[in-house]
Amino acid sequence: MKVVAFNGSPRKGGNTEHLIRRVFVPLEAAGIETELIRIGGKPLRGCTACMKCRERKDGKCAIKNDALNEYVEKMREADGIILGSPTYFTDVTAEMKALIDRAGYVTLSNGAELRRKVGAGVVAVRRGGATHVFDTINHFFQISQMIIPGSTYWNMGYGLTPGQVTDDEEGMRNMQNLGETMAWLMKAIAGAPTE
């Protein structure tokens, strides 16, 4: 089993990455392979509404000058998907929104390819707006017919400077619990023994 995480933050080693890596700890302890892909700060344009993915049904976005098609393939191969974003003006980063819009359209246009995969949102925030970011991510999972695991709280951690989120004990405990719940759920779906 595998979980792929997409980090919408342009900061390498920033708070979003710290949160995702904490979710990875129990996943890896359960024998689940993990991969982190940083999309933030890299070219990823928004959907142009050309409808080619819907017309062609070839599993690809017609825009070929960025990595979106590679990202969609990673999603197809994974059993679980984490979308992590810092809070930018009460929403996801532009790169994360482009990923959601384009990957969503491509996978839905090709038979709801993400259906029944496990999806979890992870949000870094300085003060406010994280709930809206969390909703944006979960809307993608829901329309894709994915399964969203719960945790002890909404999946957000508080911090400003890179790494400061690790001082948010409740947020970090929540990420640990989220990873444990994801691992249990993925194994249950696969029919593997659970604890």
N, C-alpha and C positions, 0 to 999 in steps of 0.2 A: 504494500500500500504506500501511497505517496501523497504528500500535501505540498502544493506550490503556493507561495505567498508573493504577492505583488505589492511592493512598497512604493507608494505615490510620493514620498518625500524626496526632494532634491538633495537633502543632507545625508551624506554617507555617515553612518554611525550616529544618526540623530535619534530622537525619542521614539519615532514610529518604528525604527529598526530594533531598538531595545525591547519594545513591547512584543513585536513579532517573534524575536529570538526567545523571549520568555515562554511564549506559547509553544515554541518548538521543543523546549526541554522535556515536557511529559510526552509529547508525540514521539520523539526519538527514543525515550526510555521505553515506550511501548513497541519499538521496532518499526516505526513508520518513518519512511524516508522523507526528508524535507528539502526544499529548495527555495531560496530567496532571490527574487528578481527585483532590482531597483529600476522603476520606470520613471520616477520623478527626476526632472531636469534633463531628460532625454527627449529627442523629437518624437512626438506622438500627437498627430493632428486629430481634430474632431471628425465626426461623421459628416459626410457631404450629402447624405440622403440621395445617393445616386441609384439605390435599389438594386445594384448589380448582384450583391450577395443573395438577394431574394430571387432574382431572375435566374441566375446561373446555378444556384444550389450546389456549388463546388466546395463549400466549406471555407471560402476565402473572402477577405475584403478586397475590393478592387483597388484600393490604395496600396501601392507596393513599395513606397519609398520610406517606410518605417518598419518597426518590428512587430506590429499588431498581429500579423498572421502567425508569427512564431509564438507569441503569447497565447493565442487561441489554441494552438497545438498543445502547448504546455497544459492548458486547462483541460483539454480533452483527455490527456494522458493521466491526469491526477484524479485521485479519489476524493480529495478535499482541496478547497481553495480558500485562501485568506486574502482579503483585500484590506490593506492598511493605508491610512492617510492621515497626515496632519490636518488641522482645521484651518482652512483659508477662507476668511470672510464667511464663516458659518457653513462651509461646505467642503467637499473633497477638492484636491488639487486639480488643475486643468488636465494633467496627464491621466489621473485616475478617472475623471469624467469621460475622457476620450476612450479609455479602455472599456469602461462600463457600456457606453453607447455603442461602440463598434463591435466589441466581442459579443455583447448582448444581441445585436441585430444579426450578426453572422451565425451564431449558434442557434438562435430561435428560428432563423430562416432555413436551417438545415436539420429540422426535426427535434428541436429542443435538446441539443446535445449535452447540456449540463444537468439535465433532469436527474434527480435523486443523488447528486453529488452533495457532499457536506460543504457548506459555505459559512465562513465567519468573518465579520468585520472587526477591525482593530483601529482605534482612533487615538491620536495624540492631540492634546489641547493645552493651551496656556491657561485659559479661564472659562470661556463660554462658547457655545455653538457645536459642541461635540455630538449632541443628540441628533442634530440635523445631519451631520456627516454619517453617523451610524445608520440613520434612516435611509439615506441615499444608497449606501452600500447594500443594506438589507432589501431594498426595493429591487435591486438587480438580482439578488438571490431568489427572491420570491417569484418574480416574473419568469425566471429561468427554471422554476419548479425544483429548486434545490432545498435541502434540509438545513435549517439553521439551529445549531445547538445553543442552549442557554448556558449561563454562568451565574456567578454570585451577584453580579451587577452588570450594567451596560459596559461593553468592552472598551473602556477609555482609560487613559492615564494622563496625569497632569504634570507638566514641566515646561520650562521655557528654553533654557540652554541645553545643547546636546548632552544627553545622558541624565539630565535632572529628573526625568520621569522615574528613574530607578529609586528615587527617594519617596515616591508615592507607593507606600506599602500596600494599601488597599488595591490600587490599580495593578500592581505586580502580582498580588495574590489572585486577583481576578483572571489575569492572563494565564497563570499556572492552572487554575481551575478550568478555564476555557480549553486549554490543551488536553487536560485529562478527559473532559467531556467529549471533545472531538475524537480522541483516540477510542473511547468506549463506543461512541456512536458509529464510527467507521467500521470497527470490528463487528458490531452487532449487525450492521447492514450486510457485511461480507459473510456473515455466518460463522465468524471466528469466535473462539472462546473469549468471554468478557469476565471481568472481575466484579 
